[in-house]
Structures are given as C-alpha cells and as structure tokens.
Amino acid sequence: DNYAGKINRTRGFEVDIVGKSKDRKVWLVEVRNWKGKFSGRSELKGLERRFKRAIEMLNLEENGKREIKENRIIKWVICTGGFTRPTKKKLIEQDYYISDLEAINYIARVCGLAHGE
C-alpha cells in the first residue's frame, strides 16, 4: 500500500508531505506557495535541516526496525514562484526533485486532475 499524509507538526519536525511507496522509497515533499522565487543560502540550509530532522524522526518511528537508507529517500521541493538559477542548480546537484507552478499544473493535467480543460 502507498502511504501519504501531512506530518503531525507536534512530532518535532516540519515537512509538508511524507509518502511511502511499495518499493520502500520515502518521499519528503516541501511545498512553498510563494509569489517570489526560492533562493538564498539560508533557505537551502533551512530546507536541508527540515529534511534531516524529518528523516531522524521517521527513523525513530520505525521502533528499532531498519534505518531509512539515504538511497531510499526522495526529496522534492515545490515552489509556485519558481527558483533562482543558482538555487535550482544547487538543488539539482543535491539530487532534489524540483517543480514550479507550471510543472505542477502539467503533472495535474497528465494525471487527469486539472479542472476546466
């Protein structure tokens, strides 16, 4: 079974969506509904800190079972305002999936989720 849901913020970390797939991949998704572009070193550091904390907490929830291995973690950042060129390059270099509003709308259309078309 696939699992997806909003993480309870009282658990001590903040990532918008966590998804677990049948192939045991763990998807961590951060969504920024901003008019401006995702940019800057501090935003990147904050993002990495949130993902790292989420992974730590998910490992604790495994109750002594196997730790989530780095190669099973998919990190995806969605920013409706897009990304500055240097930030986009850095995220891609660090193996993040990235999507802006145009990409999310395309995914919605392909999946039959778009309204009014």
Secondary structure, DSSP 8 states (H G I E B T S, - for coil): --EEE---GGGS---SEEEE-TT--EEEEEEE--SS-B--HHHHHHHHHHHHHHHHHHHHHTTTS----GGGEEEEEEETT-B-HHHHHHHHHTTEEEE-HHHHHHHHHHTT--S--
